Amino acid sequence: MITNLVGTRIRSIRRQRKLTQQQLADLAGIPRATLATVEKDDANPSLAVVFKIACALEMTLDQLVDASRRFIRVLPVDQMRRVESGEGRYQAMMVTPSNMLHLTQWSFTLQPGGGYAGKPHLPGSEEYLHVLEGEVELEVGGERARVGAGETACFHGNAQHHYRNLSTRQSARGIMTILAIDPEKK
């Protein structure tokens, strides 16, 4: 049995999502009267009923029961990892939590004429270069491609790669996404 406090939480989430009791009950596949009883905190609902409600709200049981869990986590700018090279002509900031093992994202700026030699990642990894402004020349294994604003290039992340801003006037900005794939699980 689940504690009565879950009823208050369900009612609050339902109201935030602008659902009626009938709409949520229909989504959960339970009678509206059951939902009403649960929300009043007069009942000790079964785990099966709470599970159905959680699924209808597209939540896990943990998320539904644990009111202290936050859905949004803001990463303060002073805690984001930064790198710089080429006398400051390349600057990047990791925009994903540094403890993420399989996915990292970096926001970068390449000053005019700047370049960056990327370090090869784990075998099986994939890297995605998305250019927000300007144009970046990407070199991977001797092959070169120009990636313009709004375009994305993808390549094997374990290969030697290099980014260059060929412009002498405009900075290039973009996002790098590195997906580390365990080759054993492919």
N, C-alpha and C positions, 0 to 999 in steps of 0.2 A: 504494500500500500504506500501511496505517496502522501506526504504531509499536506495539510489543508492550504498551506501558503501558495501552492501551485495555482490555485483558483484565482487568486488576486493577480498573479503574473499573467495567466491566460487572458483574463479580462482586459488587462492593460494592453497587452500585445494586440488583441483583437480590435480594441478601440483605435490604437495607433494605426492599424492597417485599414481602418474604416470598414470593418466587416460586421454584419449583424450576427446575432447568435445563430439564427437559422442558416446563414451562409456558411459560417464556420462548422456548424454541426453537419451540414450537407457535405462539405469538403472532407470532414473526418469520418463520415459514414456512421454517425451516432445520432440518437434522438436529440432534438433541441432541449428537451426537458433534462436530459442527462448533463448536457453542457451547462445549462442554467444552474443545476445543483452543484456542479463542480466549481463554477465561478462564484457561487455564494459562500464558498468555504464551509458549507454545511456537511459536506461529504468527504470521505476519504476514498478518492477514486482509485480504481484498479490501475495497475501498470499498463494494461492493454488499452484502456481508455485514454490515458495520458499519452501513450505512444501514438495513437491515432490522431490526437489533437496536435502533437508535435509534428507529425508528418504533414498534416493539413497546413500547418504554419511554415512548412519547409525548414524545420529546425531539428536538431538532435534532441534527445531527452536531456542531455547535459545542459544544452543551451536553454531549454525551456525551464528546467528546475533551478539552475544556478543564476540567480538574478544579479550576482556580482560580476559575472562574465560580461565583458564589453564586446560589442560587435565591431566597433571601430577602434583601431589603435593608431595613434599619431606618433610618427617617429620624429623626434626633435632634430632640427638641422644640425645642432652641435654634436649629435651622436652618430651622424652619418659618416661613413668612411670616405676619405678623399685621397686622390692621387694626383700628382702633377709631374710633368716631364717636359723636356725640351725647353728649358728656361721659361716655363710657364705657358708655353704655346699649346699645351694639351692639359686640360683640367677635367677631372671626372669625379663624380660623387655617386656612391652606391645608394640607390633609392629603395632597395629591399632590405629587410633586416639582415644583419651580418651573420646570423646563426642559421640562415636558410642554406641547406646543403645542395639542393637540386636546381635552384633557380636564383639567379642574381640579375639585377638590372642596374645599369649605370646611366646617368645623365652626363653627357660630355659636351665640351666646347673645344673646337680646334681653331686657334687663331689663324689669320691669313698666313699661308706658307707653313703651318704647323703639321707635325706628323706624330704618329704613335705606333710603336711596334708592339702589337698584342702578344701576350704570352700564351702559348698553346695550353689548352685546357685538357681535362681528362679524355681518354679515348672514348668515342661514342657520343661526346657532347656536341651540341649544336649551338651556333651563335647567330643572332639576328641583329643586323645593323639597320636602324630606322633613322632617317635623316629628317629633322624638323625644319632646318634652315640651311641654305647654302647647298654645297655639293661636296661629297667626300669620294676620293678615289680609294677603293678597297683593293688590296692585293692579297691573294691567297694562293700559295704554292706557285708563284710566278704568273698567275692569271690576274688580269686587272679589269675592274669594272668601275664605272662612275655611277654613284648613287645620289640622285637629286632629292630635293625637298619633297616629302610625302612618300618616298619610295623606301622599300625594305629589301635588303639583301640577306640571304641566309647561306651558311656554309658550315663545314665540319670544324668545330671549335678546336680540335686537337692539331690543326695545321698551323704553320707559321702564317701570321697575317699582319697586315700593316694598313693603317688609315692615314690618308694625307688630305690636306686642304690645299688644292692647287691655286686657289684664288689669292691674289695679292692684296685684295681690298676687303673682302667679306669673311667674317667668321662663319664657321659651320657648327651647327648644334644638332645633337641627336641623342638617341637612346640605344644602348647595347643590351641585349638580353642574352644570357648564357644559360642554357638548359643542359645540366649534367645528367646524362643518361647512363645508367649502369649497363655496360655491354652484356652482362650476364642475364639481364632481364629483358632484352630486346626480343 
